[in-house]
Amino acid sequence: MRSRLPARQVIRATVADALWLPLSALLLTLLLTAAFSPAGGQSAAAGAPVATQQMPVGIPRPSFGHDVDPDRAATIFVDNTNDACDNESGTFEAPLCDLFRGGTSVTYAAGDVIHVFGGPYAISGDLSLIATGSIDAPVIIRGMGGGRILFDGAGQRVNFRWDGSYGVIENIDFYHKTRHVISGHHLAFSNIGVRNPVHAFIDFNPVVNISGHDVLIQRSEIGNNRRTSDLDSHGINAGSGSYNLWILDNEIYNNNG
């Protein structure tokens, strides 16, 4: 029999792998059970599309993000490994060197489909991304290559703010001391990592704070975000004013408090 030790504690949603939060200021510790998986595992698997999953009785399907066409053609390319990259063109031949175009805040317009290649990407300071999408023309940011594209804070605290509306972010790994505030609405995050090295510590709480509404986080991994002296560091927090939140089939582990 293969040993399952050492192990990390993994928090998963219950039977239907779904949680819908219509109330504000509610910590995402409800309807959760503990399970175990081997240490050093990979990011949460992509799994079946949410549109095919059966939701619990009385819980509606997500209002946005679970059925976005995955085959929409890219309109903007990002690849820091391409020698021809700059932060102006965004074409396949001359992609952006950086998702934030070399600055601290970037806005993407309705219908923009951004494919992110290469990495790792060095990140620092306060970063803001604003999606100005619509229900028919959402902003889609998708890491390419079959896994997650690494954005590395290198142990210096990085504060992300996700704002605007009708945006989808997929296949990105935010690593080593990153904090996230989701203040927009109709935003969807799929196969996202928010992780820290096992023996490193953070100095903030929560790791992901949602103050917007109609937000979906699915098939993602939030782990090893620990503070010293057993201070709180909640993986996901539904902050004041938030409502209509769906947290589906995620791995949330080793976040203390």
Secondary structure, DSSP 8 states (H G I E B T S, - for coil): -----SEEEEEEE-TTS--EE-SSS-BTTTTEEEEEEETT--S----S-GGGS---TT----SSSSS--TT---SEEEETT-TT-BSS--SSSS-BS-TTTTSSEEEEETT-EEEEES--EE--EEEEEEEE--SSS-EEEEE-SSS-EEEE-TTS-EEEEEEEEEEEEEEEEEESSEEEEE-SEEEEEEEEEEE--TT-----S-SEEE-SEEEEEES-EEE----GGG----SEEE-TT-EEEEEES-EEES---
